[in-house]
């Protein structure tokens, strides 16, 4: 256990957790929605500090990040707990894993950084589960990583509180945020959350200079309606920027948590969503094999090729400044 930060005592004797936008008010002996922050004897403890899960060196493209250090390797890991209760969760076996479960070794922050350097990674990625709920652990790692010359990445549901985002921001180089829908009802029904805090954080990140990419999972009957996707693509283009990459991901019922009767996303839905994004003015939309390359919006040159034969090792053709090698236009890529 590790004494939690980002919390305060309330007048009624509870402790309010200030990590995410649920702002759980936790009674003694109880835990928050994430199940990994508990009020023990009047003190809030983080139960997952040091409980690194699924550590591995993998392509940065897996985060997914296509415009941040393309072709590089990142050291990724997660920790138990999540502040969402997604019915479609594909990582439910670890996101709902008890932090004190046998078999989870304690991994000090400095060891995470050492492992990343030993693997030849250029960055450390907090992913697999939700970084917000192990923020104290993540922050210690990120500070050490920066000293060691590594970049820091989050893959997140975007439900962190504004004050946590402010604290993490100086150490965060890139983030991919899941924007599941523009409909609050979908968030409430499938995630047990609300959409507005996510939209607010996306606006803050876009204005901060942190590299941002957005992912949307297309779940048939839940998050694939053309009208909603038009609003979502329009939000990215108008509120975040035409240059922000949008990743469209197909739903697979085989690995979901409680939606195994929901059909898989048909290829036609991905293609339709890609067309919607283009009509909204987005420059970089990634989905499936047909739309995996980075193409210059100015001259049409393929600057990064991610065909199946090279996936994980993209063929990167950029000039020294990370621009299009043909017309030297900016591709919003951070090398």
NUTI-627798 format. One record per residue (C-alpha): z, x, y; residue in one letter. Coordinates in nm, 4 decimals. Layout:
BEGIN
{site {Z X Y} 'A'}
...
This chain:
BEGIN
{site {0.0000 0.0000 0.0000} 'X'}
{site {-0.0689 0.1065 0.3567} 'X'}
{site {0.0873 -0.0488 0.6663} 'X'}
{site {-0.1874 -0.2529 0.8296} 'X'}
{site {-0.3134 -0.2156 1.1823} 'X'}
{site {-0.4977 -0.4884 1.3742} 'X'}
{site {-0.2216 -0.7495 1.3486} 'X'}
{site {0.0623 -0.8993 1.5480} 'X'}
{site {0.3666 -1.1169 1.4923} 'X'}
{site {0.3486 -1.4814 1.5991} 'X'}
{site {0.6312 -1.6856 1.7562} 'X'}
{site {0.6758 -1.8850 1.4345} 'X'}
{site {0.7569 -1.5743 1.2293} 'X'}
{site {0.4171 -1.5268 1.0694} 'X'}
{site {0.1898 -1.2266 1.1092} 'X'}
{site {-0.1595 -1.2837 1.2437} 'X'}
{site {-0.4228 -1.0525 1.1008} 'X'}
{site {-0.6714 -0.9526 1.3701} 'X'}
{site {-0.9300 -0.7803 1.1500} 'X'}
{site {-1.1751 -1.0674 1.1204} 'X'}
{site {-1.2618 -1.3968 1.2824} 'X'}
{site {-1.0507 -1.5990 1.0410} 'X'}
{site {-0.7420 -1.4653 1.2242} 'X'}
{site {-0.5222 -1.5557 0.9268} 'X'}
{site {-0.1612 -1.6386 1.0119} 'X'}
{site {0.0200 -1.5087 0.7066} 'X'}
{site {0.3642 -1.6201 0.5937} 'X'}
{site {0.6050 -1.3757 0.4217} 'X'}
{site {0.5076 -1.3320 0.0601} 'X'}
{site {0.1536 -1.4573 0.1175} 'X'}
{site {-0.1884 -1.2978 0.1602} 'X'}
{site {-0.4837 -1.3695 0.3842} 'X'}
{site {-0.8157 -1.5174 0.2752} 'X'}
{site {-0.9341 -1.1697 0.1720} 'X'}
{site {-0.6423 -1.1368 -0.0769} 'X'}
{site {-0.5907 -0.7720 0.0188} 'X'}
{site {-0.3712 -0.8055 0.3286} 'X'}
{site {-0.0202 -0.9291 0.2523} 'X'}
{site {0.2922 -1.0056 0.4522} 'X'}
{site {0.5650 -0.8201 0.2655} 'X'}
{site {0.9090 -0.8459 0.4184} 'X'}
{site {0.7706 -0.9172 0.7629} 'X'}
{site {0.5214 -0.6286 0.7616} 'X'}
{site {0.1495 -0.6664 0.6997} 'X'}
{site {0.0163 -0.4263 0.4382} 'X'}
{site {-0.3372 -0.3310 0.3417} 'X'}
{site {-0.3392 -0.3384 -0.0378} 'X'}
{site {-0.6805 -0.1757 -0.0838} 'X'}
{site {-0.6346 0.1460 0.1143} 'X'}
{site {-0.7770 0.4285 -0.0970} 'X'}
{site {-0.9150 0.1964 -0.3667} 'X'}
{site {-1.2745 0.3214 -0.3511} 'X'}
{site {-1.5092 0.1301 -0.5812} 'X'}
{site {-1.8594 0.2149 -0.7067} 'X'}
{site {-1.8933 0.5518 -0.5296} 'X'}
{site {-2.2463 0.6873 -0.5590} 'X'}
{site {-2.5211 0.8782 -0.3827} 'X'}
{site {-2.8198 0.6517 -0.3220} 'X'}
{site {-3.1170 0.6071 -0.0887} 'X'}
{site {-3.0275 0.4815 0.2589} 'X'}
{site {-3.2994 0.2193 0.2051} 'X'}
{site {-3.0663 0.0436 -0.0423} 'X'}
{site {-2.8270 -0.0618 0.2350} 'X'}
{site {-3.0929 -0.1870 0.3359} 'X'}
{site {-3.1761 0.0351 0.6308} 'X'}
{site {-3.5455 0.1138 0.6766} 'X'}
{site {-3.5356 0.2552 1.0312} 'X'}
{site {-3.2318 0.4813 1.0040} 'X'}
{site {-3.2711 0.8324 0.8604} 'X'}
{site {-3.5546 0.7195 0.6287} 'X'}
{site {-3.5794 0.9041 0.2999} 'X'}
{site {-3.2223 1.0378 0.3225} 'X'}
{site {-2.9348 0.9967 0.0780} 'X'}
{site {-2.6109 0.8196 0.1663} 'X'}
{site {-2.2749 0.8274 -0.0111} 'X'}
{site {-2.1824 0.4630 -0.0638} 'X'}
{site {-1.8633 0.2914 -0.1755} 'X'}
{site {-1.6685 -0.0305 -0.1379} 'X'}
{site {-1.3124 -0.1518 -0.1887} 'X'}
{site {-1.1615 -0.4710 -0.3333} 'X'}
{site {-1.1481 -0.7832 -0.1193} 'X'}
{site {-1.3708 -1.0042 0.0928} 'X'}
{site {-1.3149 -1.2441 0.3807} 'X'}
{site {-1.5951 -1.4736 0.2570} 'X'}
{site {-1.5948 -1.6920 -0.0516} 'X'}
{site {-1.9704 -1.7035 -0.1034} 'X'}
{site {-2.0823 -1.9234 -0.3886} 'X'}
{site {-2.3885 -1.7016 -0.4255} 'X'}
{site {-2.1960 -1.3720 -0.4220} 'X'}
{site {-2.3644 -1.1003 -0.6265} 'X'}
{site {-2.0727 -0.8568 -0.6013} 'X'}
{site {-1.7989 -1.1049 -0.6951} 'X'}
{site {-1.6712 -0.8956 -0.9836} 'X'}
{site {-1.5550 -0.6228 -0.7449} 'X'}
{site {-1.5069 -0.8204 -0.4229} 'X'}
{site {-1.2435 -1.0316 -0.5985} 'X'}
{site {-1.1001 -0.7464 -0.8028} 'X'}
{site {-0.7248 -0.6972 -0.7621} 'X'}
{site {-0.6624 -0.3737 -0.5681} 'X'}
{site {-0.3792 -0.2732 -0.8046} 'X'}
{site {-0.5853 -0.3347 -1.1169} 'X'}
{site {-0.5631 -0.0490 -1.3688} 'X'}
{site {-0.8568 0.1859 -1.3544} 'X'}
{site {-0.8920 0.2037 -0.9748} 'X'}
{site {-0.7837 0.5547 -0.8764} 'X'}
{site {-0.6477 0.6385 -0.5338} 'X'}
{site {-0.9169 0.8263 -0.3403} 'X'}
{site {-0.7939 0.9875 -0.0171} 'X'}
{site {-1.0310 0.9680 0.2818} 'X'}
{site {-1.0932 1.3421 0.2773} 'X'}
{site {-1.2065 1.3244 -0.0855} 'X'}
{site {-1.4671 1.0606 0.0028} 'X'}
{site {-1.6084 1.2965 0.2650} 'X'}
{site {-1.5965 1.5931 0.0268} 'X'}
{site {-1.7843 1.3938 -0.2364} 'X'}
{site {-2.0515 1.2980 0.0165} 'X'}
{site {-2.1022 1.6588 0.1222} 'X'}
{site {-2.1073 1.7790 -0.2375} 'X'}
{site {-2.3786 1.5241 -0.3185} 'X'}
{site {-2.5940 1.6423 -0.0292} 'X'}
{site {-2.5708 1.3065 0.1490} 'X'}
{site {-2.6354 1.2853 0.5207} 'X'}
{site {-2.4233 0.9752 0.5753} 'X'}
{site {-2.1408 0.7655 0.4319} 'X'}
{site {-2.1940 0.3920 0.3812} 'X'}
{site {-1.9220 0.1308 0.3520} 'X'}
{site {-2.0941 -0.1331 0.1419} 'X'}
{site {-2.0777 -0.3199 -0.1943} 'X'}
{site {-1.7913 -0.5319 -0.0581} 'X'}
{site {-1.6973 -0.6192 0.3006} 'X'}
{site {-1.5955 -0.3127 0.5092} 'X'}
{site {-1.3985 -0.5288 0.7522} 'X'}
{site {-1.1217 -0.5902 0.4986} 'X'}
{site {-1.0697 -0.2182 0.4338} 'X'}
{site {-1.1158 -0.1157 0.7959} 'X'}
{site {-0.8125 0.1162 0.8178} 'X'}
{site {-0.9429 0.3139 0.5202} 'X'}
{site {-1.2989 0.3076 0.6525} 'X'}
{site {-1.1949 0.4289 0.9968} 'X'}
{site {-1.0063 0.7297 0.8612} 'X'}
{site {-1.3090 0.8213 0.6509} 'X'}
{site {-1.5498 0.7720 0.9416} 'X'}
{site {-1.3525 0.9992 1.1729} 'X'}
{site {-1.3462 1.2762 0.9117} 'X'}
{site {-1.7147 1.2181 0.8365} 'X'}
{site {-1.8143 1.2659 1.1992} 'X'}
{site {-1.6239 1.5945 1.2133} 'X'}
{site {-1.8158 1.7039 0.9023} 'X'}
{site {-2.1506 1.6162 1.0628} 'X'}
{site {-2.2139 1.2991 0.8624} 'X'}
{site {-2.3385 0.9668 1.0002} 'X'}
{site {-2.1477 0.6439 0.9306} 'X'}
{site {-2.2963 0.3160 0.8105} 'X'}
{site {-2.1678 -0.0349 0.7375} 'X'}
{site {-2.3330 -0.3162 0.5439} 'X'}
{site {-2.1381 -0.6206 0.6583} 'X'}
{site {-2.1270 -0.9986 0.6802} 'X'}
{site {-2.0633 -0.9590 1.0535} 'X'}
{site {-1.7381 -1.1561 1.0622} 'X'}
{site {-1.5224 -0.8781 1.2065} 'X'}
{site {-1.3132 -0.9623 1.5114} 'X'}
{site {-1.4414 -0.8407 1.8486} 'X'}
{site {-1.1459 -0.6013 1.8827} 'X'}
{site {-1.2168 -0.4454 1.5420} 'X'}
{site {-1.5822 -0.4029 1.6348} 'X'}
{site {-1.4718 -0.2326 1.9558} 'X'}
{site {-1.2495 0.0043 1.7560} 'X'}
{site {-1.5152 0.0825 1.4950} 'X'}
{site {-1.8061 0.1079 1.7385} 'X'}
{site {-1.7547 0.4686 1.8557} 'X'}
{site {-1.7671 0.5899 1.4943} 'X'}
{site {-2.0435 0.3633 1.3643} 'X'}
{site {-2.4037 0.4876 1.3702} 'X'}
{site {-2.5850 0.2053 1.1892} 'X'}
{site {-2.5111 -0.1369 1.0465} 'X'}
{site {-2.6930 -0.3999 0.8456} 'X'}
{site {-2.5598 -0.7506 0.9067} 'X'}
{site {-2.6178 -1.0449 0.6749} 'X'}
{site {-2.7250 -1.3428 0.8841} 'X'}
{site {-2.7149 -1.6089 0.6163} 'X'}
{site {-2.8316 -1.9040 0.8251} 'X'}
{site {-2.8322 -2.0478 1.1758} 'X'}
{site {-2.6607 -2.3631 1.0481} 'X'}
{site {-2.2841 -2.3727 1.0689} 'X'}
{site {-2.2761 -2.6237 0.7840} 'X'}
{site {-2.4330 -2.3675 0.5498} 'X'}
{site {-2.1716 -2.1081 0.6428} 'X'}
{site {-1.8898 -2.3568 0.5914} 'X'}
{site {-2.0298 -2.4857 0.2626} 'X'}
{site {-2.1339 -2.1611 0.0956} 'X'}
{site {-1.9122 -1.8948 0.2600} 'X'}
{site {-1.6012 -2.0673 0.3915} 'X'}
{site {-1.6780 -1.9334 0.7389} 'X'}
{site {-1.8605 -2.0167 1.0631} 'X'}
{site {-2.1838 -1.8850 1.2069} 'X'}
{site {-2.0925 -1.8367 1.5750} 'X'}
{site {-1.8667 -1.5300 1.5259} 'X'}
{site {-2.1509 -1.3613 1.3385} 'X'}
{site {-2.3999 -1.4395 1.6160} 'X'}
{site {-2.1568 -1.3098 1.8761} 'X'}
{site {-2.1067 -0.9830 1.6897} 'X'}
{site {-2.4807 -0.9392 1.6447} 'X'}
{site {-2.5252 -0.9678 2.0207} 'X'}
{site {-2.2463 -0.7140 2.0801} 'X'}
{site {-2.3914 -0.4663 1.8310} 'X'}
{site {-2.7420 -0.4994 1.9758} 'X'}
{site {-2.6040 -0.4261 2.3232} 'X'}
{site {-2.3916 -0.1329 2.2045} 'X'}
{site {-2.6664 0.1043 2.0969} 'X'}
{site {-2.5536 0.1059 1.7327} 'X'}
{site {-2.8612 0.0942 1.5109} 'X'}
{site {-2.8953 -0.2626 1.3818} 'X'}
{site {-3.0910 -0.4256 1.1017} 'X'}
{site {-3.0545 -0.7844 0.9786} 'X'}
{site {-3.0772 -0.9302 0.6277} 'X'}
{site {-3.1259 -1.2934 0.5260} 'X'}
{site {-3.0963 -1.4123 0.1665} 'X'}
{site {-3.3352 -1.7005 0.1028} 'X'}
{site {-3.1491 -1.9486 -0.1193} 'X'}
{site {-3.3648 -2.2483 -0.2150} 'X'}
{site {-3.2249 -2.5654 -0.0618} 'X'}
{site {-2.9681 -2.3772 0.1476} 'X'}
{site {-3.1205 -2.1060 0.3657} 'X'}
{site {-3.4956 -2.1314 0.3254} 'X'}
{site {-3.6003 -2.4246 0.5418} 'X'}
{site {-3.8842 -2.3358 0.7837} 'X'}
{site {-3.7083 -2.4984 1.0784} 'X'}
{site {-3.3909 -2.2957 1.0320} 'X'}
{site {-3.5855 -1.9731 0.9745} 'X'}
{site {-3.7808 -2.0315 1.2945} 'X'}
{site {-3.4537 -2.0550 1.4860} 'X'}
{site {-3.3171 -1.7471 1.3076} 'X'}
{site {-3.6261 -1.5346 1.3718} 'X'}
{site {-3.6282 -1.6548 1.7327} 'X'}
{site {-3.2637 -1.5513 1.7715} 'X'}
{site {-3.3387 -1.2009 1.6449} 'X'}
{site {-3.6427 -1.1641 1.8701} 'X'}
{site {-3.4877 -1.3074 2.1866} 'X'}
{site {-3.1177 -1.2156 2.1588} 'X'}
{site {-3.1314 -0.8891 1.9625} 'X'}
{site {-3.4795 -0.7490 2.0199} 'X'}
{site {-3.8312 -0.7654 1.8794} 'X'}
{site {-3.7810 -0.4187 1.7326} 'X'}
{site {-3.4799 -0.5122 1.5132} 'X'}
{site {-3.5894 -0.4986 1.1463} 'X'}
{site {-3.5478 -0.8217 0.9458} 'X'}
{site {-3.5044 -0.7958 0.5688} 'X'}
{site {-3.5848 -1.1051 0.3627} 'X'}
{site {-3.4203 -1.1009 0.0210} 'X'}
{site {-3.4947 -1.3328 -0.2731} 'X'}
{site {-3.2072 -1.5164 -0.4396} 'X'}
{site {-3.1440 -1.4551 -0.8102} 'X'}
{site {-2.9218 -1.7081 -0.9915} 'X'}
{site {-2.8637 -1.4692 -1.2822} 'X'}
{site {-2.6203 -1.2507 -1.0871} 'X'}
{site {-2.4734 -1.5099 -0.8496} 'X'}
{site {-2.1179 -1.6366 -0.8737} 'X'}
{site {-2.1284 -2.0173 -0.8687} 'X'}
{site {-2.4935 -2.1049 -0.8069} 'X'}
{site {-2.6539 -2.0374 -1.1435} 'X'}
{site {-2.8215 -2.3776 -1.1435} 'X'}
{site {-3.0016 -2.2969 -0.8182} 'X'}
{site {-3.3597 -2.1804 -0.8755} 'X'}
{site {-3.4761 -1.8324 -0.7859} 'X'}
{site {-3.6602 -1.7850 -0.4581} 'X'}
{site {-4.0348 -1.8357 -0.5151} 'X'}
{site {-4.2709 -1.5709 -0.3722} 'X'}
{site {-4.4289 -1.8358 -0.1495} 'X'}
{site {-4.0980 -1.8812 0.0360} 'X'}
{site {-4.0798 -1.5106 0.1131} 'X'}
{site {-4.4360 -1.5096 0.2399} 'X'}
{site {-4.3704 -1.8175 0.4536} 'X'}
{site {-4.0593 -1.6584 0.6051} 'X'}
{site {-4.2543 -1.3394 0.6781} 'X'}
{site {-4.5175 -1.5440 0.8644} 'X'}
{site {-4.2453 -1.7237 1.0606} 'X'}
{site {-4.0994 -1.3885 1.1654} 'X'}
{site {-4.4364 -1.2629 1.2804} 'X'}
{site {-4.4965 -1.5773 1.4853} 'X'}
{site {-4.1567 -1.5275 1.6474} 'X'}
{site {-4.2694 -1.1838 1.7630} 'X'}
{site {-4.0715 -0.9624 1.5258} 'X'}
{site {-4.2363 -0.6251 1.4733} 'X'}
{site {-4.0745 -0.5216 1.1462} 'X'}
{site {-4.0242 -0.7727 0.8650} 'X'}
{site {-3.9595 -0.6501 0.5137} 'X'}
{site {-3.9865 -0.8537 0.1953} 'X'}
{site {-4.1218 -0.7788 -0.1481} 'X'}
{site {-4.3913 -0.5308 -0.2433} 'X'}
{site {-4.6526 -0.6655 -0.0025} 'X'}
{site {-4.4382 -0.6064 0.3070} 'X'}
{site {-4.2328 -0.2952 0.2342} 'X'}
{site {-4.4110 -0.0407 0.4543} 'X'}
{site {-4.3328 0.0428 0.8153} 'X'}
{site {-4.6497 -0.0173 1.0153} 'X'}
{site {-4.6896 0.0787 1.3794} 'X'}
{site {-4.7114 -0.2434 1.5843} 'X'}
{site {-4.9361 -0.0631 1.8324} 'X'}
{site {-5.2127 0.1006 1.6295} 'X'}
{site {-5.1491 -0.0319 1.2763} 'X'}
{site {-5.0887 0.3122 1.1236} 'X'}
{site {-4.8628 0.3137 0.8138} 'X'}
{site {-4.5831 0.5460 0.9197} 'X'}
{site {-4.3553 0.4957 0.6175} 'X'}
{site {-4.4915 0.3982 0.2792} 'X'}
{site {-4.2550 0.2349 0.0306} 'X'}
{site {-4.4868 0.1402 -0.2532} 'X'}
{site {-4.3278 0.0855 -0.5963} 'X'}
{site {-4.4340 0.4295 -0.7145} 'X'}
{site {-4.2443 0.5909 -0.4259} 'X'}
{site {-3.9571 0.3467 -0.3717} 'X'}
{site {-3.6339 0.5334 -0.3136} 'X'}
{site {-3.8442 0.8305 -0.2004} 'X'}
{site {-4.0598 0.6841 0.0773} 'X'}
{site {-4.3532 0.8771 0.2133} 'X'}
{site {-4.2458 0.9356 0.5725} 'X'}
{site {-4.5089 1.0265 0.8334} 'X'}
{site {-4.3434 1.0547 1.1739} 'X'}
{site {-4.3765 1.2993 1.4583} 'X'}
{site {-4.0847 1.5231 1.5561} 'X'}
{site {-3.9363 1.2463 1.7723} 'X'}
{site {-3.9492 0.9805 1.5002} 'X'}
{site {-4.2530 0.8129 1.6541} 'X'}
{site {-4.5874 0.7022 1.5158} 'X'}
{site {-4.7847 1.0173 1.4253} 'X'}
{site {-5.1082 0.8454 1.5277} 'X'}
{site {-5.0411 0.6950 1.8706} 'X'}
{site {-4.6886 0.8301 1.9284} 'X'}
{site {-4.5484 0.4852 1.9998} 'X'}
{site {-4.1788 0.4291 1.9355} 'X'}
{site {-4.1022 0.2720 1.5971} 'X'}
{site {-3.7316 0.2255 1.6725} 'X'}
{site {-3.6456 0.4778 1.4013} 'X'}
{site {-3.3425 0.7045 1.4160} 'X'}
{site {-3.3952 1.0275 1.2248} 'X'}
